[in-house]
Amino acid sequence: MKVLFCSSEVAEYAKTGGLADVSSALPKELVRQGIDCRVVMPL
């Protein structure tokens, strides 16, 4: 399975609230489970 996350904030780069935490932690966990997961964030 391949998953693409599109988020306005990601904890390592831009953080204003809880969305950044989820946008960072969830893809990491999916990769740990063997899923091809990518995250994109607009500039």
The first five atom37 places (N, CA, C, CB, O) and aatype in JSON, in Angstrom:
{
  "aatype": [12, 11, 19, 10, 13, 4, 15, 15, 6, 19, 0, 6, 18, 0, 11, 16, 7, 7, 10, 0, 3, 19, 15, 15, 0, 10, 14, 11, 6, 10, 19, 1, 5, 7, 9, 3, 4, 1, 19, 19, 12, 14, 10],
  "atom_mask": [
    [1, 1, 1, 1, 1],
    [1, 1, 1, 1, 1],
    [1, 1, 1, 1, 1],
    [1, 1, 1, 1, 1],
    [1, 1, 1, 1, 1],
    [1, 1, 1, 1, 1],
    [1, 1, 1, 1, 1],
    [1, 1, 1, 1, 1],
    [1, 1, 1, 1, 1],
    [1, 1, 1, 1, 1],
    [1, 1, 1, 1, 1],
    [1, 1, 1, 1, 1],
    [1, 1, 1, 1, 1],
    [1, 1, 1, 1, 1],
    [1, 1, 1, 1, 1],
    [1, 1, 1, 1, 1],
    [1, 1, 1, 0, 1],
    [1, 1, 1, 0, 1],
    [1, 1, 1, 1, 1],
    [1, 1, 1, 1, 1],
    [1, 1, 1, 1, 1],
    [1, 1, 1, 1, 1],
    [1, 1, 1, 1, 1],
    [1, 1, 1, 1, 1],
    [1, 1, 1, 1, 1],
    [1, 1, 1, 1, 1],
    [1, 1, 1, 1, 1],
    [1, 1, 1, 1, 1],
    [1, 1, 1, 1, 1],
    [1, 1, 1, 1, 1],
    [1, 1, 1, 1, 1],
    [1, 1, 1, 1, 1],
    [1, 1, 1, 1, 1],
    [1, 1, 1, 0, 1],
    [1, 1, 1, 1, 1],
    [1, 1, 1, 1, 1],
    [1, 1, 1, 1, 1],
    [1, 1, 1, 1, 1],
    [1, 1, 1, 1, 1],
    [1, 1, 1, 1, 1],
    [1, 1, 1, 1, 1],
    [1, 1, 1, 1, 1],
    [1, 1, 1, 1, 1]
  ],
  "atom_positions": [
    [[0.85, -1.17, 0.0], [0.0, 0.0, 0.0], [0.9, 1.24, 0.0], [-0.97, -0.01, 1.22], [1.96, 1.25, 0.62]],
    [[0.46, 2.26, -0.7], [1.17, 3.54, -0.71], [0.24, 4.61, -0.15], [1.66, 3.91, -2.15], [-0.94, 4.67, -0.51]],
    [[0.77, 5.46, 0.72], [-0.02, 6.51, 1.37], [0.69, 7.84, 1.19], [-0.26, 6.21, 2.88], [1.9, 7.93, 1.4]],
    [[-0.04, 8.87, 0.8], [0.5, 10.23, 0.69], [-0.28, 11.13, 1.64], [0.42, 10.75, -0.78], [-1.49, 11.28, 1.51]],
    [[0.42, 11.73, 2.6], [-0.19, 12.68, 3.52], [0.09, 14.09, 3.02], [0.36, 12.49, 4.97], [1.23, 14.44, 2.73]],
    [[-0.95, 14.9, 2.91], [-0.81, 16.32, 2.58], [-1.25, 17.1, 3.81], [-1.68, 16.72, 1.3], [-2.38, 16.96, 4.27]],
    [[-0.36, 17.92, 4.34], [-0.66, 18.63, 5.58], [-0.08, 20.03, 5.54], [-0.11, 17.86, 6.78], [0.97, 20.27, 4.94]],
    [[-0.76, 20.95, 6.17], [-0.29, 22.34, 6.22], [0.81, 22.53, 7.26], [-1.45, 23.27, 6.53], [1.48, 23.57, 7.26]],
    [[1.0, 21.55, 8.13], [2.09, 21.63, 9.12], [2.57, 20.24, 9.48], [1.63, 22.38, 10.38], [1.79, 19.29, 9.55]],
    [[3.87, 20.13, 9.71], [4.52, 18.88, 10.11], [5.51, 19.25, 11.21], [5.23, 18.15, 8.89], [6.26, 20.22, 11.06]],
    [[5.53, 18.5, 12.29], [6.28, 18.87, 13.5], [7.73, 19.26, 13.25], [6.24, 17.74, 14.47], [8.22, 20.19, 13.89]],
    [[8.44, 18.58, 12.36], [9.85, 18.89, 12.16], [10.07, 20.23, 11.45], [10.51, 17.78, 11.37], [11.17, 20.78, 11.52]],
    [[9.06, 20.74, 10.76], [9.25, 21.93, 9.92], [8.38, 23.12, 10.32], [8.96, 21.57, 8.49], [8.87, 24.25, 10.36]],
    [[7.11, 22.89, 10.62], [6.21, 23.98, 11.0], [5.19, 23.43, 11.98], [5.5, 24.6, 9.74], [4.53, 22.43, 11.7]],
    [[5.07, 24.08, 13.14], [4.15, 23.57, 14.16], [3.42, 24.72, 14.83], [4.91, 22.74, 15.21], [4.04, 25.62, 15.4]],
    [[2.09, 24.67, 14.77], [1.28, 25.63, 15.5], [0.26, 24.93, 16.39], [0.57, 26.57, 14.54], [-0.38, 25.56, 17.23]],
    [[0.11, 23.62, 16.21], [-0.86, 22.9, 17.03], [-0.7, 21.4, 16.92], [0.0, 0.0, 0.0], [0.34, 20.89, 16.51]],
    [[-1.76, 20.69, 17.29], [-1.74, 19.24, 17.33], [-1.66, 18.58, 15.96], [0.0, 0.0, 0.0], [-1.2, 17.44, 15.86]],
    [[-2.11, 19.26, 14.92], [-2.05, 18.69, 13.57], [-0.61, 18.33, 13.21], [-2.62, 19.66, 12.55], [-0.38, 17.29, 12.6]],
    [[0.33, 19.17, 13.56], [1.74, 18.91, 13.25], [2.22, 17.63, 13.93], [2.61, 20.09, 13.7], [2.99, 16.87, 13.33]],
    [[1.79, 17.38, 15.14], [2.19, 16.17, 15.85], [1.67, 14.91, 15.15], [1.7, 16.2, 17.3], [2.39, 13.94, 14.97]],
    [[0.4, 14.95, 14.77], [-0.21, 13.81, 14.09], [0.39, 13.63, 12.7], [-1.74, 13.99, 13.98], [0.65, 12.5, 12.28]],
    [[0.62, 14.73, 11.99], [1.19, 14.67, 10.64], [2.61, 14.14, 10.64], [1.16, 16.04, 9.99], [3.12, 13.74, 9.59]],
    [[3.24, 14.13, 11.77], [4.59, 13.59, 11.9], [4.57, 12.16, 12.45], [5.44, 14.48, 12.81], [5.25, 11.28, 11.92]],
    [[3.79, 11.93, 13.49], [3.8, 10.63, 14.17], [3.1, 9.52, 13.37], [3.13, 10.76, 15.52], [3.6, 8.39, 13.33]],
    [[1.98, 9.82, 12.75], [1.23, 8.78, 12.05], [2.0, 8.2, 10.86], [-0.1, 9.33, 11.57], [2.09, 6.98, 10.73]],
    [[2.57, 9.03, 9.98], [3.37, 8.45, 8.89], [4.56, 7.63, 9.38], [3.87, 9.56, 7.98], [4.89, 6.6, 8.79]],
    [[5.21, 8.07, 10.45], [6.34, 7.3, 10.99], [5.89, 5.92, 11.45], [6.98, 8.06, 12.17], [6.59, 4.93, 11.22]],
    [[4.74, 5.84, 12.08], [4.22, 4.55, 12.54], [3.84, 3.67, 11.35], [3.02, 4.76, 13.46], [4.08, 2.46, 11.38]],
    [[3.25, 4.25, 10.33], [2.88, 3.46, 9.15], [4.12, 2.89, 8.46], [2.07, 4.32, 8.17], [4.11, 1.74, 8.01]],
    [[5.18, 3.69, 8.37], [6.44, 3.21, 7.79], [7.0, 2.07, 8.63], [7.47, 4.36, 7.67], [7.5, 1.08, 8.1]],
    [[6.9, 2.21, 9.94], [7.38, 1.15, 10.83], [6.64, -0.16, 10.59], [7.23, 1.59, 12.3], [7.2, -1.24, 10.78]],
    [[5.39, -0.06, 10.17], [4.58, -1.25, 9.89], [4.75, -1.74, 8.45], [3.12, -0.96, 10.16], [4.07, -2.68, 8.03]],
    [[5.65, -1.1, 7.69], [5.95, -1.58, 6.34], [5.17, -0.94, 5.22], [0.0, 0.0, 0.0], [5.2, -1.44, 4.09]],
    [[4.48, 0.16, 5.49], [3.7, 0.85, 4.47], [4.55, 1.97, 3.86], [2.39, 1.43, 5.06], [5.23, 2.7, 4.58]],
    [[4.52, 2.09, 2.53], [5.23, 3.15, 1.82], [4.45, 4.44, 2.03], [5.4, 2.82, 0.29], [3.38, 4.62, 1.46]],
    [[4.99, 5.34, 2.84], [4.26, 6.54, 3.26], [5.11, 7.77, 3.0], [3.87, 6.45, 4.75], [6.29, 7.8, 3.35]],
    [[4.51, 8.8, 2.4], [5.2, 10.07, 2.11], [4.37, 11.21, 2.69], [5.42, 10.26, 0.57], [3.15, 11.1, 2.85]],
    [[5.05, 12.31, 3.0], [4.38, 13.49, 3.54], [4.77, 14.69, 2.68], [4.74, 13.73, 5.04], [5.95, 14.89, 2.4]],
    [[3.78, 15.47, 2.26], [4.05, 16.72, 1.54], [3.41, 17.87, 2.29], [3.52, 16.64, 0.07], [2.36, 17.72, 2.92]],
    [[4.06, 19.02, 2.21], [3.59, 20.21, 2.89], [3.78, 21.4, 1.95], [4.35, 20.44, 4.25], [4.87, 21.56, 1.39]],
    [[2.76, 22.24, 1.75], [2.93, 23.4, 0.88], [3.91, 24.4, 1.49], [1.57, 24.08, 0.62], [4.06, 24.47, 2.71]],
    [[4.56, 25.17, 0.64], [5.51, 26.17, 1.14], [4.82, 27.37, 1.65], [6.47, 26.56, 0.07], [5.47, 28.31, 2.11]]
  ]
}
